[in-house]
Amino acid sequence: MSGERPPVLVVATIGSGLVAGAFAVFSLMVVPALTALPGAAGATAMQSVNRTAVRPGFMTLLFGTALVCLVLGGTELAGARRPAVLTGVALYLFGVVGVTVLANVPLNDALARLDAAAPGAAEAWRENAGRWTRWNTVRSLAATGAATAFLLGSAD
């Protein structure tokens, strides 16, 4: 494919990069800022963020990129089988979507059930935020790795 970049590869690269950036911003700035708020105020703010995240814009970016990765993976398995591209597909599907479904969504659900006014809510929020941020950082690194692999694979 010398020099030719199929549109599906371009879209997967851009989508992965955008998802990586969104997750990185949360791990590096947003959640630390929310955990610095007094009491469980950060929990209330994060509950609002979580409700906002499930709207079409972010869901399309997150899962639309996954769909593009599935198409790209199928295309690669049927054709060129570029290892870097297949690595990117695996990183995105397992490291981003898999971690989202198995780790971050359950933590979001637990936070949604938290009553910010209840005794111990601030401690529960900080524990949740720490675990959520660790898994979110995994997602950010996986999406960054996927975008990088797609870039490397496009040079093959």
C-alpha positions as CSV (number, residue, x, y, z in Angstrom):
1,M,0.0,0.0,0.0
2,S,3.0,2.3,-0.5
3,G,1.9,5.8,0.6
4,E,-1.8,5.0,0.3
5,R,-3.8,5.4,3.5
6,P,-7.2,3.9,3.4
7,P,-9.9,6.1,4.8
8,V,-10.8,3.6,7.5
9,L,-7.2,3.7,8.7
10,V,-7.3,7.5,8.8
11,V,-10.6,7.5,10.7
12,A,-9.3,4.9,13.2
13,T,-6.1,7.0,13.8
14,I,-8.0,10.2,14.4
15,G,-10.7,8.6,16.5
16,S,-8.1,6.8,18.7
17,G,-6.1,10.1,19.1
18,L,-9.2,12.0,20.1
19,V,-10.3,9.4,22.6
20,A,-6.7,9.3,24.0
21,G,-6.8,13.0,24.5
22,A,-10.2,13.1,26.2
23,F,-9.2,10.4,28.6
24,A,-5.8,12.0,29.3
25,V,-7.5,15.3,30.2
26,F,-9.6,13.5,32.8
27,S,-6.7,11.6,34.4
28,L,-4.3,14.6,34.4
29,M,-6.6,17.5,35.2
30,V,-10.4,16.9,35.7
31,V,-10.5,14.2,38.3
32,P,-7.6,15.7,40.3
33,A,-9.5,19.0,40.4
34,L,-12.7,17.3,41.4
35,T,-11.0,15.3,44.2
36,A,-9.5,18.6,45.5
37,L,-13.0,20.0,46.1
38,P,-14.3,20.0,49.7
39,G,-16.3,17.0,51.0
40,A,-18.1,15.1,48.3
41,A,-18.7,18.1,46.0
42,G,-16.4,16.4,43.4
43,A,-18.6,13.3,43.5
44,T,-21.7,15.4,42.6
45,A,-19.7,17.1,39.7
46,M,-18.5,13.7,38.4
47,Q,-22.0,12.3,38.6
48,S,-23.0,15.1,36.2
49,V,-20.0,14.5,34.0
50,N,-20.9,10.8,33.8
51,R,-24.5,11.6,32.8
52,T,-23.3,14.0,30.1
53,A,-20.8,11.5,28.7
54,V,-23.4,9.0,27.6
55,R,-24.8,11.5,25.0
56,P,-24.4,10.8,21.3
57,G,-21.3,12.9,20.7
58,F,-18.9,11.1,23.0
59,M,-20.6,7.7,22.6
60,T,-20.2,8.1,18.8
61,L,-16.5,9.0,19.2
62,L,-15.8,6.1,21.6
63,F,-17.8,3.3,20.1
64,G,-17.8,4.6,16.5
65,T,-14.0,4.3,16.6
66,A,-14.4,0.8,17.9
67,L,-16.7,0.0,15.0
68,V,-14.1,1.4,12.6
69,C,-11.4,-0.7,14.3
70,L,-13.5,-3.8,13.8
71,V,-13.8,-3.0,10.1
72,L,-10.1,-2.2,9.9
73,G,-9.2,-5.4,11.6
74,G,-11.4,-7.5,9.3
75,T,-9.9,-5.7,6.3
76,E,-6.3,-6.4,7.6
77,L,-7.0,-10.0,8.3
78,A,-8.4,-10.4,4.8
79,G,-5.5,-8.5,3.1
80,A,-2.3,-7.0,4.1
81,R,-2.1,-8.2,7.7
82,R,0.1,-5.4,8.8
83,P,1.1,-6.3,12.4
84,A,1.2,-2.6,13.5
85,V,-2.4,-2.0,12.4
86,L,-3.6,-5.2,14.0
87,T,-1.9,-4.3,17.2
88,G,-3.6,-0.9,17.1
89,V,-7.0,-2.6,16.6
90,A,-6.3,-4.9,19.6
91,L,-5.1,-2.0,21.8
92,Y,-8.3,-0.1,21.1
93,L,-10.8,-2.9,21.4
94,F,-9.3,-4.5,24.5
95,G,-7.5,-1.6,26.2
96,V,-10.1,1.1,25.5
97,V,-13.5,-0.6,25.0
98,G,-12.8,-3.7,27.2
99,V,-11.5,-1.5,30.1
100,T,-14.4,0.9,29.7
101,V,-17.0,-1.9,30.0
102,L,-15.2,-4.0,32.6
103,A,-13.8,-1.3,34.9
104,N,-14.8,2.3,34.3
105,V,-18.6,1.8,33.7
106,P,-19.0,-0.3,36.9
107,L,-17.1,2.4,38.8
108,N,-19.4,5.1,37.2
109,D,-22.4,3.0,38.2
110,A,-21.2,2.8,41.8
111,L,-20.6,6.5,41.8
112,A,-24.1,7.1,40.5
113,R,-25.5,5.3,43.5
114,L,-23.5,7.4,46.0
115,D,-25.5,9.9,48.0
116,A,-23.0,12.8,48.3
117,A,-24.7,14.0,51.5
118,A,-24.4,10.6,53.3
119,P,-21.7,10.1,56.0
120,G,-18.5,8.7,54.5
121,A,-19.4,9.9,51.0
122,A,-16.2,12.0,50.6
123,E,-14.0,9.0,51.4
124,A,-16.0,6.7,49.1
125,W,-15.7,9.3,46.3
126,R,-12.0,9.6,46.7
127,E,-11.5,5.9,46.6
128,N,-13.7,5.6,43.5
129,A,-11.9,8.5,41.9
130,G,-8.5,6.8,42.5
131,R,-9.5,3.5,41.0
132,W,-11.4,5.2,38.1
133,T,-8.4,7.4,37.3
134,R,-6.0,4.4,37.2
135,W,-8.2,2.5,34.8
136,N,-8.9,5.7,32.8
137,T,-5.1,6.1,32.4
138,V,-4.9,2.6,31.0
139,R,-7.6,3.6,28.5
140,S,-5.7,6.7,27.5
141,L,-2.4,4.9,27.1
142,A,-4.2,2.1,25.1
143,A,-5.8,4.7,22.8
144,T,-2.5,6.5,22.4
145,G,-0.8,3.2,21.6
146,A,-3.5,2.4,19.0
147,A,-3.2,5.7,17.3
148,T,0.6,5.3,17.2
149,A,0.3,1.8,15.8
150,F,-2.1,3.0,13.1
151,L,0.4,5.7,12.1
152,L,3.2,3.2,12.0
153,G,1.1,0.7,10.1
154,S,0.1,3.3,7.5
155,A,3.8,3.6,6.6
156,D,4.0,-0.2,5.8
